[in-house]
Amino acid sequence: MPTIAIVGAGPGMGLAIARTFGTRGFDIALIARTKEKLQTLVERLGKEGITAEAFPADVLDRPSLTSALDAVKARFGSIDVLEYSPAPHSPVPGHALAAPSDVTVDNLQPQIEYLFYGALTAAQAVLPAMREAGAGTLLFTTGGGSVDPSPMFGNVNAASAALRNWVINLDKELSGSGVHAAHVAISVWIGDGGPEGFPTAAPEQIAPLYWELHENRDRAEAVFTA
């Protein structure tokens, strides 16, 4: 069976993506910091007939992320789809929001470490085998500010835009290799409780987009809007 590794798996988007792929015959590898929370998701998916396992790792600890992805390959034989969408854990030292004029090296660097360097690490762990197999999908998620930035998220948007640029460029490089890379920008508040007037969507509404990118392989970017 094919396998998807979901980096940053949680009870929202991660679980919805796991269900989307799991109901289509994929085994699920869930990667996040807390083993207990991952195990809860594994049990929920198991009750739905979906095979899932937990692989704890922190995207800020790059060796641990590489080791977790290596463990996924050892367990399931291969990683056919990588999905990277870490949600900030709280508190994160140094992860303060900054307006564009207040962005500094000190408050931008943690965002780059978290969003961009973690994605690079995950891709480097799976891409060689995908290239050798001539097949695979790499999916990376950011907020909509990577495409249409908001002053409130000046440093986050800058790091997200760097990731977006790299993913689209990576897909160009991989053209003809059988491996597809794509970026998903989510321009809505996921779930309830968003800022007044801000569009919202349930994870279950967004998750099918990931399957479409994997299955159709016809574009390097999709922007989800309400």
PyMOL commands that place a pseudoatom at each C-alpha (Angstrom):
pseudoatom trace, name=CA, resn=MET, resi=1, chain=A, elem=C, hetatm=0, pos=[0.000, 0.000, 0.000]
pseudoatom trace, name=CA, resn=PRO, resi=2, chain=A, elem=C, hetatm=0, pos=[1.211, 3.558, -0.627]
pseudoatom trace, name=CA, resn=THR, resi=3, chain=A, elem=C, hetatm=0, pos=[2.172, 5.731, 2.337]
pseudoatom trace, name=CA, resn=ILE, resi=4, chain=A, elem=C, hetatm=0, pos=[1.713, 9.400, 3.155]
pseudoatom trace, name=CA, resn=ALA, resi=5, chain=A, elem=C, hetatm=0, pos=[3.853, 11.058, 5.819]
pseudoatom trace, name=CA, resn=ILE, resi=6, chain=A, elem=C, hetatm=0, pos=[2.119, 14.054, 7.403]
pseudoatom trace, name=CA, resn=VAL, resi=7, chain=A, elem=C, hetatm=0, pos=[4.538, 16.397, 9.176]
pseudoatom trace, name=CA, resn=GLY, resi=8, chain=A, elem=C, hetatm=0, pos=[2.790, 18.582, 11.726]
pseudoatom trace, name=CA, resn=ALA, resi=9, chain=A, elem=C, hetatm=0, pos=[-0.105, 16.169, 12.176]
pseudoatom trace, name=CA, resn=GLY, resi=10, chain=A, elem=C, hetatm=0, pos=[-2.841, 17.341, 14.502]
pseudoatom trace, name=CA, resn=PRO, resi=11, chain=A, elem=C, hetatm=0, pos=[-6.587, 16.972, 15.068]
pseudoatom trace, name=CA, resn=GLY, resi=12, chain=A, elem=C, hetatm=0, pos=[-7.444, 19.575, 12.417]
pseudoatom trace, name=CA, resn=MET, resi=13, chain=A, elem=C, hetatm=0, pos=[-5.871, 19.621, 8.963]
pseudoatom trace, name=CA, resn=GLY, resi=14, chain=A, elem=C, hetatm=0, pos=[-3.552, 16.700, 9.687]
pseudoatom trace, name=CA, resn=LEU, resi=15, chain=A, elem=C, hetatm=0, pos=[-6.394, 14.390, 10.629]
pseudoatom trace, name=CA, resn=ALA, resi=16, chain=A, elem=C, hetatm=0, pos=[-8.512, 15.542, 7.673]
pseudoatom trace, name=CA, resn=ILE, resi=17, chain=A, elem=C, hetatm=0, pos=[-5.668, 14.918, 5.224]
pseudoatom trace, name=CA, resn=ALA, resi=18, chain=A, elem=C, hetatm=0, pos=[-5.016, 11.523, 6.828]
pseudoatom trace, name=CA, resn=ARG, resi=19, chain=A, elem=C, hetatm=0, pos=[-8.650, 10.550, 6.322]
pseudoatom trace, name=CA, resn=THR, resi=20, chain=A, elem=C, hetatm=0, pos=[-8.638, 11.826, 2.742]
pseudoatom trace, name=CA, resn=PHE, resi=21, chain=A, elem=C, hetatm=0, pos=[-5.678, 9.640, 1.799]
pseudoatom trace, name=CA, resn=GLY, resi=22, chain=A, elem=C, hetatm=0, pos=[-6.457, 6.777, 4.185]
pseudoatom trace, name=CA, resn=THR, resi=23, chain=A, elem=C, hetatm=0, pos=[-9.896, 6.177, 2.697]
pseudoatom trace, name=CA, resn=ARG, resi=24, chain=A, elem=C, hetatm=0, pos=[-8.189, 5.905, -0.682]
pseudoatom trace, name=CA, resn=GLY, resi=25, chain=A, elem=C, hetatm=0, pos=[-5.893, 3.086, 0.368]
pseudoatom trace, name=CA, resn=PHE, resi=26, chain=A, elem=C, hetatm=0, pos=[-2.930, 4.879, 1.914]
pseudoatom trace, name=CA, resn=ASP, resi=27, chain=A, elem=C, hetatm=0, pos=[-1.117, 3.950, 5.099]
pseudoatom trace, name=CA, resn=ILE, resi=28, chain=A, elem=C, hetatm=0, pos=[-0.628, 7.014, 7.293]
pseudoatom trace, name=CA, resn=ALA, resi=29, chain=A, elem=C, hetatm=0, pos=[2.541, 8.126, 9.089]
pseudoatom trace, name=CA, resn=LEU, resi=30, chain=A, elem=C, hetatm=0, pos=[1.827, 10.923, 11.563]
pseudoatom trace, name=CA, resn=ILE, resi=31, chain=A, elem=C, hetatm=0, pos=[4.722, 13.146, 12.627]
pseudoatom trace, name=CA, resn=ALA, resi=32, chain=A, elem=C, hetatm=0, pos=[4.540, 15.787, 15.362]
pseudoatom trace, name=CA, resn=ARG, resi=33, chain=A, elem=C, hetatm=0, pos=[6.139, 16.610, 18.701]
pseudoatom trace, name=CA, resn=THR, resi=34, chain=A, elem=C, hetatm=0, pos=[3.894, 14.824, 21.196]
pseudoatom trace, name=CA, resn=LYS, resi=35, chain=A, elem=C, hetatm=0, pos=[3.597, 11.051, 21.053]
pseudoatom trace, name=CA, resn=GLU, resi=36, chain=A, elem=C, hetatm=0, pos=[0.464, 10.948, 23.223]
pseudoatom trace, name=CA, resn=LYS, resi=37, chain=A, elem=C, hetatm=0, pos=[-1.450, 13.309, 20.939]
pseudoatom trace, name=CA, resn=LEU, resi=38, chain=A, elem=C, hetatm=0, pos=[-0.311, 11.383, 17.878]
pseudoatom trace, name=CA, resn=GLN, resi=39, chain=A, elem=C, hetatm=0, pos=[-1.427, 8.121, 19.460]
pseudoatom trace, name=CA, resn=THR, resi=40, chain=A, elem=C, hetatm=0, pos=[-4.907, 9.546, 19.951]
pseudoatom trace, name=CA, resn=LEU, resi=41, chain=A, elem=C, hetatm=0, pos=[-5.076, 10.261, 16.219]
pseudoatom trace, name=CA, resn=VAL, resi=42, chain=A, elem=C, hetatm=0, pos=[-3.754, 6.778, 15.412]
pseudoatom trace, name=CA, resn=GLU, resi=43, chain=A, elem=C, hetatm=0, pos=[-6.535, 5.237, 17.493]
pseudoatom trace, name=CA, resn=ARG, resi=44, chain=A, elem=C, hetatm=0, pos=[-9.221, 7.410, 15.888]
pseudoatom trace, name=CA, resn=LEU, resi=45, chain=A, elem=C, hetatm=0, pos=[-8.059, 6.474, 12.404]
pseudoatom trace, name=CA, resn=GLY, resi=46, chain=A, elem=C, hetatm=0, pos=[-7.784, 2.817, 13.372]
pseudoatom trace, name=CA, resn=LYS, resi=47, chain=A, elem=C, hetatm=0, pos=[-11.437, 2.766, 14.407]
pseudoatom trace, name=CA, resn=GLU, resi=48, chain=A, elem=C, hetatm=0, pos=[-12.219, 4.024, 10.896]
pseudoatom trace, name=CA, resn=GLY, resi=49, chain=A, elem=C, hetatm=0, pos=[-10.273, 1.189, 9.287]
pseudoatom trace, name=CA, resn=ILE, resi=50, chain=A, elem=C, hetatm=0, pos=[-7.230, 3.314, 8.402]
pseudoatom trace, name=CA, resn=THR, resi=51, chain=A, elem=C, hetatm=0, pos=[-3.737, 2.053, 9.217]
pseudoatom trace, name=CA, resn=ALA, resi=52, chain=A, elem=C, hetatm=0, pos=[-1.750, 4.794, 10.936]
pseudoatom trace, name=CA, resn=GLU, resi=53, chain=A, elem=C, hetatm=0, pos=[1.326, 5.006, 13.148]
pseudoatom trace, name=CA, resn=ALA, resi=54, chain=A, elem=C, hetatm=0, pos=[2.951, 7.751, 15.213]
pseudoatom trace, name=CA, resn=PHE, resi=55, chain=A, elem=C, hetatm=0, pos=[6.500, 8.997, 14.668]
pseudoatom trace, name=CA, resn=PRO, resi=56, chain=A, elem=C, hetatm=0, pos=[7.330, 11.771, 17.158]
pseudoatom trace, name=CA, resn=ALA, resi=57, chain=A, elem=C, hetatm=0, pos=[9.715, 14.510, 16.001]
pseudoatom trace, name=CA, resn=ASP, resi=58, chain=A, elem=C, hetatm=0, pos=[10.177, 18.265, 16.259]
pseudoatom trace, name=CA, resn=VAL, resi=59, chain=A, elem=C, hetatm=0, pos=[10.677, 20.223, 13.027]
pseudoatom trace, name=CA, resn=LEU, resi=60, chain=A, elem=C, hetatm=0, pos=[12.992, 22.556, 14.932]
pseudoatom trace, name=CA, resn=ASP, resi=61, chain=A, elem=C, hetatm=0, pos=[15.198, 19.551, 15.706]
pseudoatom trace, name=CA, resn=ARG, resi=62, chain=A, elem=C, hetatm=0, pos=[16.211, 18.652, 12.170]
pseudoatom trace, name=CA, resn=PRO, resi=63, chain=A, elem=C, hetatm=0, pos=[18.032, 15.391, 13.018]
pseudoatom trace, name=CA, resn=SER, resi=64, chain=A, elem=C, hetatm=0, pos=[14.916, 14.150, 14.838]
pseudoatom trace, name=CA, resn=LEU, resi=65, chain=A, elem=C, hetatm=0, pos=[12.769, 14.928, 11.784]
pseudoatom trace, name=CA, resn=THR, resi=66, chain=A, elem=C, hetatm=0, pos=[15.145, 13.067, 9.482]
pseudoatom trace, name=CA, resn=SER, resi=67, chain=A, elem=C, hetatm=0, pos=[15.206, 10.109, 11.881]
pseudoatom trace, name=CA, resn=ALA, resi=68, chain=A, elem=C, hetatm=0, pos=[11.404, 10.015, 12.042]
pseudoatom trace, name=CA, resn=LEU, resi=69, chain=A, elem=C, hetatm=0, pos=[11.104, 9.958, 8.253]
pseudoatom trace, name=CA, resn=ASP, resi=70, chain=A, elem=C, hetatm=0, pos=[13.740, 7.217, 8.078]
pseudoatom trace, name=CA, resn=ALA, resi=71, chain=A, elem=C, hetatm=0, pos=[11.663, 5.257, 10.598]
pseudoatom trace, name=CA, resn=VAL, resi=72, chain=A, elem=C, hetatm=0, pos=[8.579, 5.700, 8.415]
pseudoatom trace, name=CA, resn=LYS, resi=73, chain=A, elem=C, hetatm=0, pos=[10.458, 4.237, 5.452]
pseudoatom trace, name=CA, resn=ALA, resi=74, chain=A, elem=C, hetatm=0, pos=[11.680, 1.332, 7.582]
pseudoatom trace, name=CA, resn=ARG, resi=75, chain=A, elem=C, hetatm=0, pos=[8.143, 0.610, 8.769]
pseudoatom trace, name=CA, resn=PHE, resi=76, chain=A, elem=C, hetatm=0, pos=[6.157, 1.055, 5.580]
pseudoatom trace, name=CA, resn=GLY, resi=77, chain=A, elem=C, hetatm=0, pos=[8.815, 0.476, 2.916]
pseudoatom trace, name=CA, resn=SER, resi=78, chain=A, elem=C, hetatm=0, pos=[8.521, 3.846, 1.200]
pseudoatom trace, name=CA, resn=ILE, resi=79, chain=A, elem=C, hetatm=0, pos=[7.051, 7.316, 1.449]
pseudoatom trace, name=CA, resn=ASP, resi=80, chain=A, elem=C, hetatm=0, pos=[4.936, 8.028, -1.605]
pseudoatom trace, name=CA, resn=VAL, resi=81, chain=A, elem=C, hetatm=0, pos=[3.525, 11.383, -0.475]
pseudoatom trace, name=CA, resn=LEU, resi=82, chain=A, elem=C, hetatm=0, pos=[5.041, 13.918, 1.912]
pseudoatom trace, name=CA, resn=GLU, resi=83, chain=A, elem=C, hetatm=0, pos=[2.794, 16.616, 3.357]
pseudoatom trace, name=CA, resn=TYR, resi=84, chain=A, elem=C, hetatm=0, pos=[4.413, 19.366, 5.424]
pseudoatom trace, name=CA, resn=SER, resi=85, chain=A, elem=C, hetatm=0, pos=[2.219, 21.726, 7.448]
pseudoatom trace, name=CA, resn=PRO, resi=86, chain=A, elem=C, hetatm=0, pos=[3.522, 22.286, 10.979]
pseudoatom trace, name=CA, resn=ALA, resi=87, chain=A, elem=C, hetatm=0, pos=[1.223, 24.293, 13.230]
pseudoatom trace, name=CA, resn=PRO, resi=88, chain=A, elem=C, hetatm=0, pos=[2.997, 26.500, 15.787]
pseudoatom trace, name=CA, resn=HIS, resi=89, chain=A, elem=C, hetatm=0, pos=[3.201, 24.904, 19.192]
pseudoatom trace, name=CA, resn=SER, resi=90, chain=A, elem=C, hetatm=0, pos=[2.868, 27.222, 22.155]
pseudoatom trace, name=CA, resn=PRO, resi=91, chain=A, elem=C, hetatm=0, pos=[4.939, 28.715, 23.516]
pseudoatom trace, name=CA, resn=VAL, resi=92, chain=A, elem=C, hetatm=0, pos=[7.677, 28.899, 20.897]
pseudoatom trace, name=CA, resn=PRO, resi=93, chain=A, elem=C, hetatm=0, pos=[10.632, 30.982, 22.104]
pseudoatom trace, name=CA, resn=GLY, resi=94, chain=A, elem=C, hetatm=0, pos=[11.321, 33.772, 19.650]
pseudoatom trace, name=CA, resn=HIS, resi=95, chain=A, elem=C, hetatm=0, pos=[8.194, 33.178, 17.562]
pseudoatom trace, name=CA, resn=ALA, resi=96, chain=A, elem=C, hetatm=0, pos=[6.609, 36.607, 17.967]
pseudoatom trace, name=CA, resn=LEU, resi=97, chain=A, elem=C, hetatm=0, pos=[4.609, 38.230, 15.178]
pseudoatom trace, name=CA, resn=ALA, resi=98, chain=A, elem=C, hetatm=0, pos=[6.054, 41.380, 13.617]
pseudoatom trace, name=CA, resn=ALA, resi=99, chain=A, elem=C, hetatm=0, pos=[4.789, 43.987, 11.171]
pseudoatom trace, name=CA, resn=PRO, resi=100, chain=A, elem=C, hetatm=0, pos=[6.968, 44.451, 8.062]
pseudoatom trace, name=CA, resn=SER, resi=101, chain=A, elem=C, hetatm=0, pos=[8.713, 47.543, 9.434]
pseudoatom trace, name=CA, resn=ASP, resi=102, chain=A, elem=C, hetatm=0, pos=[9.427, 45.694, 12.688]
pseudoatom trace, name=CA, resn=VAL, resi=103, chain=A, elem=C, hetatm=0, pos=[10.910, 42.588, 11.091]
pseudoatom trace, name=CA, resn=THR, resi=104, chain=A, elem=C, hetatm=0, pos=[14.455, 41.925, 12.243]
pseudoatom trace, name=CA, resn=VAL, resi=105, chain=A, elem=C, hetatm=0, pos=[16.918, 39.129, 11.728]
pseudoatom trace, name=CA, resn=ASP, resi=106, chain=A, elem=C, hetatm=0, pos=[16.129, 37.976, 15.266]
pseudoatom trace, name=CA, resn=ASN, resi=107, chain=A, elem=C, hetatm=0, pos=[12.361, 37.665, 14.807]
pseudoatom trace, name=CA, resn=LEU, resi=108, chain=A, elem=C, hetatm=0, pos=[12.530, 36.399, 11.226]
pseudoatom trace, name=CA, resn=GLN, resi=109, chain=A, elem=C, hetatm=0, pos=[15.103, 33.660, 11.736]
pseudoatom trace, name=CA, resn=PRO, resi=110, chain=A, elem=C, hetatm=0, pos=[12.882, 31.473, 13.986]
pseudoatom trace, name=CA, resn=GLN, resi=111, chain=A, elem=C, hetatm=0, pos=[10.122, 31.584, 11.376]
pseudoatom trace, name=CA, resn=ILE, resi=112, chain=A, elem=C, hetatm=0, pos=[12.548, 30.536, 8.649]
pseudoatom trace, name=CA, resn=GLU, resi=113, chain=A, elem=C, hetatm=0, pos=[13.822, 27.711, 10.850]
pseudoatom trace, name=CA, resn=TYR, resi=114, chain=A, elem=C, hetatm=0, pos=[10.294, 26.504, 11.543]
pseudoatom trace, name=CA, resn=LEU, resi=115, chain=A, elem=C, hetatm=0, pos=[8.622, 26.923, 8.169]
pseudoatom trace, name=CA, resn=PHE, resi=116, chain=A, elem=C, hetatm=0, pos=[11.373, 26.757, 5.565]
pseudoatom trace, name=CA, resn=TYR, resi=117, chain=A, elem=C, hetatm=0, pos=[14.272, 24.797, 7.022]
pseudoatom trace, name=CA, resn=GLY, resi=118, chain=A, elem=C, hetatm=0, pos=[11.959, 22.125, 8.385]
pseudoatom trace, name=CA, resn=ALA, resi=119, chain=A, elem=C, hetatm=0, pos=[10.445, 21.713, 4.927]
pseudoatom trace, name=CA, resn=LEU, resi=120, chain=A, elem=C, hetatm=0, pos=[13.887, 21.460, 3.337]
pseudoatom trace, name=CA, resn=THR, resi=121, chain=A, elem=C, hetatm=0, pos=[14.907, 18.815, 5.852]
pseudoatom trace, name=CA, resn=ALA, resi=122, chain=A, elem=C, hetatm=0, pos=[11.783, 16.742, 5.205]
pseudoatom trace, name=CA, resn=ALA, resi=123, chain=A, elem=C, hetatm=0, pos=[12.191, 16.977, 1.440]
pseudoatom trace, name=CA, resn=GLN, resi=124, chain=A, elem=C, hetatm=0, pos=[15.847, 15.967, 1.558]
pseudoatom trace, name=CA, resn=ALA, resi=125, chain=A, elem=C, hetatm=0, pos=[14.891, 12.884, 3.579]
pseudoatom trace, name=CA, resn=VAL, resi=126, chain=A, elem=C, hetatm=0, pos=[12.405, 11.575, 1.006]
pseudoatom trace, name=CA, resn=LEU, resi=127, chain=A, elem=C, hetatm=0, pos=[13.319, 13.054, -2.374]
pseudoatom trace, name=CA, resn=PRO, resi=128, chain=A, elem=C, hetatm=0, pos=[16.260, 10.778, -3.319]
pseudoatom trace, name=CA, resn=ALA, resi=129, chain=A, elem=C, hetatm=0, pos=[14.116, 7.634, -3.055]
pseudoatom trace, name=CA, resn=MET, resi=130, chain=A, elem=C, hetatm=0, pos=[11.276, 9.295, -4.954]
pseudoatom trace, name=CA, resn=ARG, resi=131, chain=A, elem=C, hetatm=0, pos=[13.635, 10.263, -7.753]
pseudoatom trace, name=CA, resn=GLU, resi=132, chain=A, elem=C, hetatm=0, pos=[15.028, 6.753, -7.899]
pseudoatom trace, name=CA, resn=ALA, resi=133, chain=A, elem=C, hetatm=0, pos=[11.503, 5.332, -8.083]
pseudoatom trace, name=CA, resn=GLY, resi=134, chain=A, elem=C, hetatm=0, pos=[10.402, 7.921, -10.632]
pseudoatom trace, name=CA, resn=ALA, resi=135, chain=A, elem=C, hetatm=0, pos=[7.285, 8.666, -8.590]
pseudoatom trace, name=CA, resn=GLY, resi=136, chain=A, elem=C, hetatm=0, pos=[6.193, 10.684, -5.581]
pseudoatom trace, name=CA, resn=THR, resi=137, chain=A, elem=C, hetatm=0, pos=[4.407, 13.810, -4.389]
pseudoatom trace, name=CA, resn=LEU, resi=138, chain=A, elem=C, hetatm=0, pos=[5.688, 16.585, -2.149]
pseudoatom trace, name=CA, resn=LEU, resi=139, chain=A, elem=C, hetatm=0, pos=[3.037, 18.908, -0.685]
pseudoatom trace, name=CA, resn=PHE, resi=140, chain=A, elem=C, hetatm=0, pos=[3.817, 21.971, 1.432]
pseudoatom trace, name=CA, resn=THR, resi=141, chain=A, elem=C, hetatm=0, pos=[1.303, 24.185, 3.233]
pseudoatom trace, name=CA, resn=THR, resi=142, chain=A, elem=C, hetatm=0, pos=[1.434, 27.841, 4.241]
pseudoatom trace, name=CA, resn=GLY, resi=143, chain=A, elem=C, hetatm=0, pos=[-1.095, 30.508, 5.072]
pseudoatom trace, name=CA, resn=GLY, resi=144, chain=A, elem=C, hetatm=0, pos=[-2.474, 32.712, 2.354]
pseudoatom trace, name=CA, resn=GLY, resi=145, chain=A, elem=C, hetatm=0, pos=[-0.052, 35.450, 3.388]
pseudoatom trace, name=CA, resn=SER, resi=146, chain=A, elem=C, hetatm=0, pos=[2.673, 33.714, 1.391]
pseudoatom trace, name=CA, resn=VAL, resi=147, chain=A, elem=C, hetatm=0, pos=[0.781, 34.885, -1.714]
pseudoatom trace, name=CA, resn=ASP, resi=148, chain=A, elem=C, hetatm=0, pos=[-1.077, 37.979, -0.465]
pseudoatom trace, name=CA, resn=PRO, resi=149, chain=A, elem=C, hetatm=0, pos=[0.784, 39.182, 2.645]
pseudoatom trace, name=CA, resn=SER, resi=150, chain=A, elem=C, hetatm=0, pos=[-0.817, 40.802, 5.655]
pseudoatom trace, name=CA, resn=PRO, resi=151, chain=A, elem=C, hetatm=0, pos=[1.067, 43.456, 7.695]
pseudoatom trace, name=CA, resn=MET, resi=152, chain=A, elem=C, hetatm=0, pos=[0.135, 41.662, 10.912]
pseudoatom trace, name=CA, resn=PHE, resi=153, chain=A, elem=C, hetatm=0, pos=[2.256, 38.657, 9.876]
pseudoatom trace, name=CA, resn=GLY, resi=154, chain=A, elem=C, hetatm=0, pos=[5.252, 40.437, 8.363]
pseudoatom trace, name=CA, resn=ASN, resi=155, chain=A, elem=C, hetatm=0, pos=[7.889, 37.945, 9.487]
pseudoatom trace, name=CA, resn=VAL, resi=156, chain=A, elem=C, hetatm=0, pos=[5.713, 34.836, 9.089]
pseudoatom trace, name=CA, resn=ASN, resi=157, chain=A, elem=C, hetatm=0, pos=[4.673, 35.863, 5.573]
pseudoatom trace, name=CA, resn=ALA, resi=158, chain=A, elem=C, hetatm=0, pos=[8.298, 36.449, 4.548]
pseudoatom trace, name=CA, resn=ALA, resi=159, chain=A, elem=C, hetatm=0, pos=[9.352, 32.959, 5.655]
pseudoatom trace, name=CA, resn=SER, resi=160, chain=A, elem=C, hetatm=0, pos=[6.252, 31.413, 4.086]
pseudoatom trace, name=CA, resn=ALA, resi=161, chain=A, elem=C, hetatm=0, pos=[6.935, 33.197, 0.813]
pseudoatom trace, name=CA, resn=ALA, resi=162, chain=A, elem=C, hetatm=0, pos=[10.459, 31.797, 0.781]
pseudoatom trace, name=CA, resn=LEU, resi=163, chain=A, elem=C, hetatm=0, pos=[9.028, 28.291, 1.150]
pseudoatom trace, name=CA, resn=ARG, resi=164, chain=A, elem=C, hetatm=0, pos=[6.457, 28.961, -1.574]
pseudoatom trace, name=CA, resn=ASN, resi=165, chain=A, elem=C, hetatm=0, pos=[9.133, 30.199, -3.987]
pseudoatom trace, name=CA, resn=TRP, resi=166, chain=A, elem=C, hetatm=0, pos=[11.294, 27.148, -3.359]
pseudoatom trace, name=CA, resn=VAL, resi=167, chain=A, elem=C, hetatm=0, pos=[8.439, 24.655, -3.790]
pseudoatom trace, name=CA, resn=ILE, resi=168, chain=A, elem=C, hetatm=0, pos=[7.328, 26.116, -7.119]
pseudoatom trace, name=CA, resn=ASN, resi=169, chain=A, elem=C, hetatm=0, pos=[10.921, 26.186, -8.305]
pseudoatom trace, name=CA, resn=LEU, resi=170, chain=A, elem=C, hetatm=0, pos=[11.462, 22.600, -7.114]
pseudoatom trace, name=CA, resn=ASP, resi=171, chain=A, elem=C, hetatm=0, pos=[8.507, 21.446, -9.187]
pseudoatom trace, name=CA, resn=LYS, resi=172, chain=A, elem=C, hetatm=0, pos=[10.081, 23.076, -12.239]
pseudoatom trace, name=CA, resn=GLU, resi=173, chain=A, elem=C, hetatm=0, pos=[13.320, 21.212, -11.574]
pseudoatom trace, name=CA, resn=LEU, resi=174, chain=A, elem=C, hetatm=0, pos=[11.469, 17.914, -11.134]
pseudoatom trace, name=CA, resn=SER, resi=175, chain=A, elem=C, hetatm=0, pos=[9.546, 18.223, -14.397]
pseudoatom trace, name=CA, resn=GLY, resi=176, chain=A, elem=C, hetatm=0, pos=[9.694, 14.926, -16.269]
pseudoatom trace, name=CA, resn=SER, resi=177, chain=A, elem=C, hetatm=0, pos=[11.083, 13.001, -13.270]
pseudoatom trace, name=CA, resn=GLY, resi=178, chain=A, elem=C, hetatm=0, pos=[7.778, 11.513, -12.143]
pseudoatom trace, name=CA, resn=VAL, resi=179, chain=A, elem=C, hetatm=0, pos=[7.989, 13.460, -8.866]
pseudoatom trace, name=CA, resn=HIS, resi=180, chain=A, elem=C, hetatm=0, pos=[5.583, 16.353, -8.326]
pseudoatom trace, name=CA, resn=ALA, resi=181, chain=A, elem=C, hetatm=0, pos=[5.909, 19.223, -5.845]
pseudoatom trace, name=CA, resn=ALA, resi=182, chain=A, elem=C, hetatm=0, pos=[3.090, 21.617, -4.993]
pseudoatom trace, name=CA, resn=HIS, resi=183, chain=A, elem=C, hetatm=0, pos=[2.337, 24.446, -2.575]
pseudoatom trace, name=CA, resn=VAL, resi=184, chain=A, elem=C, hetatm=0, pos=[-1.001, 24.942, -0.821]
pseudoatom trace, name=CA, resn=ALA, resi=185, chain=A, elem=C, hetatm=0, pos=[-1.844, 28.414, 0.480]
pseudoatom trace, name=CA, resn=ILE, resi=186, chain=A, elem=C, hetatm=0, pos=[-4.807, 28.411, 2.854]
pseudoatom trace, name=CA, resn=SER, resi=187, chain=A, elem=C, hetatm=0, pos=[-6.452, 31.857, 2.789]
pseudoatom trace, name=CA, resn=VAL, resi=188, chain=A, elem=C, hetatm=0, pos=[-9.108, 31.129, 5.396]
pseudoatom trace, name=CA, resn=TRP, resi=189, chain=A, elem=C, hetatm=0, pos=[-9.275, 30.616, 9.142]
pseudoatom trace, name=CA, resn=ILE, resi=190, chain=A, elem=C, hetatm=0, pos=[-9.401, 26.867, 9.723]
pseudoatom trace, name=CA, resn=GLY, resi=191, chain=A, elem=C, hetatm=0, pos=[-12.262, 25.871, 12.000]
pseudoatom trace, name=CA, resn=ASP, resi=192, chain=A, elem=C, hetatm=0, pos=[-14.277, 28.114, 14.295]
pseudoatom trace, name=CA, resn=GLY, resi=193, chain=A, elem=C, hetatm=0, pos=[-13.212, 31.084, 16.361]
pseudoatom trace, name=CA, resn=GLY, resi=194, chain=A, elem=C, hetatm=0, pos=[-11.445, 33.158, 13.735]
pseudoatom trace, name=CA, resn=PRO, resi=195, chain=A, elem=C, hetatm=0, pos=[-11.237, 36.969, 13.702]
pseudoatom trace, name=CA, resn=GLU, resi=196, chain=A, elem=C, hetatm=0, pos=[-14.529, 38.731, 13.044]
pseudoatom trace, name=CA, resn=GLY, resi=197, chain=A, elem=C, hetatm=0, pos=[-15.190, 39.059, 9.339]
pseudoatom trace, name=CA, resn=PHE, resi=198, chain=A, elem=C, hetatm=0, pos=[-12.443, 36.601, 8.391]
pseudoatom trace, name=CA, resn=PRO, resi=199, chain=A, elem=C, hetatm=0, pos=[-13.570, 33.728, 6.123]
pseudoatom trace, name=CA, resn=THR, resi=200, chain=A, elem=C, hetatm=0, pos=[-13.567, 30.269, 7.697]
pseudoatom trace, name=CA, resn=ALA, resi=201, chain=A, elem=C, hetatm=0, pos=[-13.573, 26.690, 6.468]
pseudoatom trace, name=CA, resn=ALA, resi=202, chain=A, elem=C, hetatm=0, pos=[-13.568, 23.266, 8.092]
pseudoatom trace, name=CA, resn=PRO, resi=203, chain=A, elem=C, hetatm=0, pos=[-10.519, 21.040, 7.589]
pseudoatom trace, name=CA, resn=GLU, resi=204, chain=A, elem=C, hetatm=0, pos=[-12.743, 18.548, 5.770]
pseudoatom trace, name=CA, resn=GLN, resi=205, chain=A, elem=C, hetatm=0, pos=[-13.509, 21.209, 3.152]
pseudoatom trace, name=CA, resn=ILE, resi=206, chain=A, elem=C, hetatm=0, pos=[-9.831, 21.879, 2.478]
pseudoatom trace, name=CA, resn=ALA, resi=207, chain=A, elem=C, hetatm=0, pos=[-8.319, 18.384, 2.614]
pseudoatom trace, name=CA, resn=PRO, resi=208, chain=A, elem=C, hetatm=0, pos=[-9.647, 17.142, -0.773]
pseudoatom trace, name=CA, resn=LEU, resi=209, chain=A, elem=C, hetatm=0, pos=[-7.465, 19.767, -2.429]
pseudoatom trace, name=CA, resn=TYR, resi=210, chain=A, elem=C, hetatm=0, pos=[-4.390, 17.793, -1.375]
pseudoatom trace, name=CA, resn=TRP, resi=211, chain=A, elem=C, hetatm=0, pos=[-5.706, 14.664, -3.042]
pseudoatom trace, name=CA, resn=GLU, resi=212, chain=A, elem=C, hetatm=0, pos=[-6.430, 16.621, -6.223]
pseudoatom trace, name=CA, resn=LEU, resi=213, chain=A, elem=C, hetatm=0, pos=[-2.855, 17.939, -6.341]
pseudoatom trace, name=CA, resn=HIS, resi=214, chain=A, elem=C, hetatm=0, pos=[-1.484, 14.434, -5.824]
pseudoatom trace, name=CA, resn=GLU, resi=215, chain=A, elem=C, hetatm=0, pos=[-3.815, 12.759, -8.286]
pseudoatom trace, name=CA, resn=ASN, resi=216, chain=A, elem=C, hetatm=0, pos=[-3.939, 15.341, -11.081]
pseudoatom trace, name=CA, resn=ARG, resi=217, chain=A, elem=C, hetatm=0, pos=[-0.332, 16.589, -10.854]
pseudoatom trace, name=CA, resn=ASP, resi=218, chain=A, elem=C, hetatm=0, pos=[-1.231, 19.516, -13.114]
pseudoatom trace, name=CA, resn=ARG, resi=219, chain=A, elem=C, hetatm=0, pos=[-0.174, 22.540, -11.071]
pseudoatom trace, name=CA, resn=ALA, resi=220, chain=A, elem=C, hetatm=0, pos=[2.483, 23.594, -8.616]
pseudoatom trace, name=CA, resn=GLU, resi=221, chain=A, elem=C, hetatm=0, pos=[0.217, 25.731, -6.472]
pseudoatom trace, name=CA, resn=ALA, resi=222, chain=A, elem=C, hetatm=0, pos=[-3.342, 25.886, -5.182]
pseudoatom trace, name=CA, resn=VAL, resi=223, chain=A, elem=C, hetatm=0, pos=[-4.848, 28.683, -3.107]
pseudoatom trace, name=CA, resn=PHE, resi=224, chain=A, elem=C, hetatm=0, pos=[-7.839, 27.755, -0.971]
pseudoatom trace, name=CA, resn=THR, resi=225, chain=A, elem=C, hetatm=0, pos=[-10.310, 30.590, -0.469]
pseudoatom trace, name=CA, resn=ALA, resi=226, chain=A, elem=C, hetatm=0, pos=[-13.797, 30.613, 0.993]
for i in range(1, 226): cmd.bond("trace and resi %d" % i, "trace and resi %d" % (i + 1))
show_as sticks, trace
zoom trace
